Amino acid sequence: MNGKQVRISRIMRKGKAVVIPMDHGVTDGPMKGLVKMDETVRKVVEGGATAVLLHKGIIKSLSSPPGCGVIMHLSGSTSLGPDPNWKVRVGSVEEAIRLGADAVSVHVNVGSDMEPHMLEKLGYVADTCDEWQVPLVAMMYPRGKNIKANPDTIAHASRLGAELGADIVKTPYTGDPETFRRVVEGCPVPVVIAGGPKAETDADVLRMVRGAMDAGAAGVAMGRNAFQHENPVAIVRAVVEIVLNDADIEEAAERAGLKI
């Protein structure tokens, strides 16, 4: 047993994770679902989220501990800046420890013009995480002027995160279990899928989650499809049923009280 294992047990259950990232306020401001943060955090935790992912200022602003694992995000850029794809370091591992976080996360846009700077940051943070025994979640996205997110680039980006020291990799879903299985098999650390843009239907969300789990994913890190849902408690609960309890789509929806 070591410090990383202890902390990972706080952000995962049964080796699986349902993380709700809510770092979007840095990128896009106080968007729908991220205005009353205490309320939103309470709802996703009530739904059974294993962890929430927040920037340091939001962690400080919460009126009470969330009641689930806390991941502090160390990367930032804004949609108003000259290059939104260039994520710079806006926090430290030591700061996360002081705030009581259980893990940290770093965002890398693989293939962007500023990829070298982000890779350097990832390597530095990974070393610091090892020193302090803090788990590192690497958000690895194929994203740049001439880059397309397809199974090959997603597999490369995921492997890159593991190669540079991540304990968990978050990456886009390829769209089907067969191709995403290649991503999982090529990455020696657990892989969780990004939730992506707001989906049209709940069935689309649950189908994506079920497909990822069938491919061997360790869970999901789902933002807008959770915190912008009309019933965040229910959609998170449905996802938890699939990820943690291996429910099929219909079972998950029924247990959560969703109509699909």
C-alpha positions as CSV (number, residue, x, y, z in Angstrom):
1,M,0.0,0.0,0.0
2,N,1.3,3.5,-0.9
3,G,0.0,7.0,-0.9
4,K,-1.2,6.9,-4.5
5,Q,-3.2,3.7,-3.9
6,V,-4.9,5.3,-0.9
7,R,-5.8,8.4,-2.8
8,I,-6.9,6.5,-5.9
9,S,-9.4,4.6,-3.7
10,R,-11.0,7.9,-2.9
11,I,-11.7,8.8,-6.5
12,M,-12.6,5.3,-7.8
13,R,-14.8,2.5,-6.5
14,K,-14.2,-1.2,-7.5
15,G,-11.4,0.2,-9.7
16,K,-13.9,2.2,-11.7
17,A,-14.6,6.0,-11.9
18,V,-17.5,8.3,-12.6
19,V,-15.8,11.7,-12.5
20,I,-17.7,14.9,-13.1
21,P,-15.3,17.5,-14.5
22,M,-16.5,21.1,-13.8
23,D,-13.4,23.1,-14.9
24,H,-15.3,24.7,-17.8
25,G,-15.8,28.0,-16.0
26,V,-12.2,28.9,-16.7
27,T,-12.6,28.2,-20.4
28,D,-16.1,29.6,-21.0
29,G,-17.2,31.5,-17.9
30,P,-20.3,30.8,-15.8
31,M,-22.1,28.5,-18.2
32,K,-25.4,26.8,-17.6
33,G,-25.0,24.3,-14.7
34,L,-21.9,26.0,-13.3
35,V,-23.4,29.1,-11.7
36,K,-24.4,27.8,-8.3
37,M,-21.5,25.4,-7.7
38,D,-22.5,24.2,-4.3
39,E,-25.8,23.1,-5.7
40,T,-24.4,21.4,-8.7
41,V,-21.7,19.5,-6.8
42,R,-24.4,18.4,-4.3
43,K,-26.5,17.0,-7.1
44,V,-23.8,15.0,-8.9
45,V,-22.6,13.6,-5.6
46,E,-26.2,12.6,-4.8
47,G,-26.2,10.7,-8.1
48,G,-23.2,8.7,-7.0
49,A,-20.2,10.4,-8.7
50,T,-16.9,8.9,-7.4
51,A,-15.2,12.3,-7.8
52,V,-15.5,15.8,-9.0
53,L,-12.9,17.7,-10.9
54,L,-12.5,21.4,-10.1
55,H,-10.1,24.3,-10.3
56,K,-8.6,25.5,-7.0
57,G,-10.8,28.6,-6.6
58,I,-13.9,26.6,-6.8
59,I,-12.6,24.1,-4.2
60,K,-11.9,27.0,-1.9
61,S,-15.4,28.4,-2.5
62,L,-17.4,25.3,-1.6
63,S,-19.3,25.6,1.7
64,S,-18.5,22.1,2.7
65,P,-16.4,19.0,1.6
66,P,-18.2,17.4,-1.4
67,G,-18.6,14.0,0.0
68,C,-16.7,12.3,-2.8
69,G,-13.2,12.3,-4.2
70,V,-11.7,15.7,-5.3
71,I,-9.4,16.2,-8.3
72,M,-7.8,19.6,-8.7
73,H,-7.2,20.7,-12.3
74,L,-3.9,22.2,-13.0
75,S,-4.4,23.4,-16.6
76,G,-6.1,26.4,-18.0
77,S,-6.9,28.5,-21.1
78,T,-9.8,30.6,-22.2
79,S,-12.0,30.7,-25.3
80,L,-11.2,34.4,-25.5
81,G,-7.4,33.9,-25.7
82,P,-5.2,33.9,-28.8
83,D,-4.8,30.1,-28.6
84,P,-7.4,28.2,-26.6
85,N,-5.6,24.9,-27.3
86,W,-2.6,26.0,-25.3
87,K,-3.2,24.9,-21.8
88,V,-0.8,26.4,-19.3
89,R,-0.1,25.4,-15.7
90,V,-2.3,27.3,-13.3
91,G,-1.7,25.3,-10.1
92,S,0.6,22.9,-8.4
93,V,0.6,19.5,-6.8
94,E,1.6,21.1,-3.5
95,E,-1.3,23.5,-3.7
96,A,-3.7,20.6,-4.3
97,I,-2.4,18.8,-1.2
98,R,-2.9,22.0,0.9
99,L,-6.5,22.1,-0.4
100,G,-7.2,18.5,0.5
101,A,-7.5,17.2,-3.1
102,D,-7.1,13.5,-3.7
103,A,-5.6,13.8,-7.2
104,V,-4.6,16.3,-9.8
105,S,-5.3,16.6,-13.6
106,V,-3.4,18.0,-16.5
107,H,-4.8,18.7,-20.0
108,V,-2.7,18.2,-23.1
109,N,-3.8,18.9,-26.7
110,V,-1.7,16.5,-28.7
111,G,-0.8,17.9,-32.2
112,S,-1.4,21.6,-31.3
113,D,1.3,24.2,-32.0
114,M,2.1,24.3,-28.3
115,E,2.2,20.6,-27.8
116,P,5.9,20.6,-26.7
117,H,5.2,23.1,-23.8
118,M,2.2,21.0,-22.6
119,L,4.3,17.7,-22.7
120,E,7.0,19.4,-20.7
121,K,4.4,20.4,-18.1
122,L,2.9,16.9,-18.0
123,G,6.3,15.4,-17.4
124,Y,7.1,17.9,-14.6
125,V,3.8,17.4,-12.9
126,A,4.1,13.6,-13.2
127,D,7.5,13.7,-11.4
128,T,6.0,15.9,-8.7
129,C,3.1,13.6,-8.3
130,D,5.4,10.7,-7.7
131,E,7.3,12.7,-5.1
132,W,4.2,13.4,-3.1
133,Q,2.3,10.2,-4.0
134,V,-0.6,12.1,-5.6
135,P,-2.5,10.4,-8.5
136,L,-2.3,12.1,-11.9
137,V,-5.1,12.2,-14.4
138,A,-3.9,13.2,-17.9
139,M,-6.6,14.6,-20.2
140,M,-5.2,13.6,-23.6
141,Y,-6.9,15.0,-26.6
142,P,-5.8,14.8,-30.3
143,R,-6.5,18.4,-31.1
144,G,-4.7,20.8,-33.5
145,K,-4.9,22.5,-36.9
146,N,-4.2,19.3,-38.9
147,I,-5.3,16.7,-36.3
148,K,-8.4,14.6,-36.5
149,A,-9.7,12.6,-33.6
150,N,-9.8,9.0,-34.9
151,P,-9.0,5.7,-33.3
152,D,-5.3,5.9,-34.2
153,T,-4.7,9.5,-32.9
154,I,-6.8,8.7,-29.8
155,A,-4.7,5.6,-29.1
156,H,-1.5,7.6,-29.6
157,A,-2.6,10.4,-27.3
158,S,-3.7,7.9,-24.6
159,R,-0.4,6.0,-24.8
160,L,1.5,9.2,-24.6
161,G,-0.2,10.1,-21.3
162,A,0.8,6.8,-19.8
163,E,4.3,7.0,-21.2
164,L,4.8,10.3,-19.5
165,G,3.6,9.2,-16.1
166,A,-0.1,9.5,-15.8
167,D,-2.0,7.1,-13.4
168,I,-5.3,7.5,-15.3
169,V,-5.9,8.8,-18.8
170,K,-9.0,10.6,-19.9
171,T,-9.5,10.7,-23.7
172,P,-12.3,10.9,-26.3
173,Y,-14.4,7.9,-27.1
174,T,-13.8,6.5,-30.6
175,G,-17.5,5.9,-31.2
176,D,-17.6,2.1,-31.0
177,P,-16.4,-0.6,-28.6
178,E,-14.2,-2.4,-31.2
179,T,-12.0,0.6,-32.0
180,F,-11.9,1.8,-28.4
181,R,-10.7,-1.6,-27.2
182,R,-7.5,-0.9,-29.2
183,V,-7.1,2.3,-27.2
184,V,-7.5,0.5,-23.9
185,E,-5.2,-2.3,-24.9
186,G,-2.5,0.1,-26.0
187,C,-2.6,2.1,-22.7
188,P,-1.0,0.5,-19.7
189,V,-3.0,2.6,-17.2
190,P,-6.8,2.9,-16.7
191,V,-8.6,4.8,-19.4
192,V,-11.8,6.8,-18.8
193,I,-13.7,8.4,-21.6
194,A,-14.5,12.1,-21.9
195,G,-18.2,12.9,-22.0
196,G,-17.9,15.1,-25.1
197,P,-20.4,17.8,-26.2
198,K,-23.9,17.9,-24.9
199,A,-25.7,14.9,-26.3
200,E,-29.1,15.0,-28.0
201,T,-30.6,12.2,-25.9
202,D,-30.0,10.4,-22.6
203,A,-30.0,7.2,-24.6
204,D,-27.0,8.5,-26.6
205,V,-25.1,9.2,-23.4
206,L,-25.8,5.8,-21.9
207,R,-25.0,4.0,-25.1
208,M,-21.6,5.7,-25.2
209,V,-20.9,4.8,-21.6
210,R,-22.0,1.2,-22.1
211,G,-19.9,0.9,-25.3
212,A,-16.8,2.2,-23.5
213,M,-17.2,-0.2,-20.6
214,D,-17.7,-3.1,-23.0
215,A,-14.3,-2.1,-24.5
216,G,-12.6,-2.3,-21.1
217,A,-12.7,1.4,-20.0
218,A,-12.3,2.2,-16.3
219,G,-15.2,4.6,-16.4
220,V,-16.1,8.1,-17.5
221,A,-15.2,11.7,-16.9
222,M,-18.5,13.4,-18.0
223,G,-19.0,17.1,-17.7
224,R,-21.8,18.9,-19.7
225,N,-23.9,15.8,-20.2
226,A,-24.1,15.7,-16.4
227,F,-24.1,19.2,-15.0
228,Q,-26.2,20.7,-17.8
229,H,-28.8,17.9,-17.6
230,E,-32.3,18.9,-16.4
231,N,-31.9,16.2,-13.7
232,P,-28.2,15.8,-12.9
233,V,-28.9,13.3,-10.1
234,A,-30.7,10.9,-12.4
235,I,-28.3,11.0,-15.3
236,V,-25.3,10.5,-13.0
237,R,-27.1,7.7,-11.2
238,A,-27.7,6.0,-14.5
239,V,-24.1,6.3,-15.5
240,V,-23.0,4.9,-12.1
241,E,-25.3,1.9,-12.7
242,I,-23.5,1.1,-15.9
243,V,-19.9,1.8,-14.7
244,L,-20.0,0.4,-11.2
245,N,-22.8,-2.2,-11.4
246,D,-22.5,-3.3,-15.0
247,A,-26.1,-2.6,-15.8
248,D,-27.3,-2.5,-19.4
249,I,-28.8,0.7,-20.8
250,E,-32.4,-0.1,-20.0
251,E,-31.7,-1.3,-16.5
252,A,-29.6,1.8,-15.8
253,A,-32.3,4.2,-17.0
254,E,-35.0,2.4,-15.0
255,R,-33.1,2.4,-11.8
256,A,-32.3,6.1,-12.2
257,G,-35.8,7.0,-13.1
258,L,-34.9,8.1,-16.7
259,K,-37.2,7.7,-19.7
260,I,-35.2,6.7,-22.8
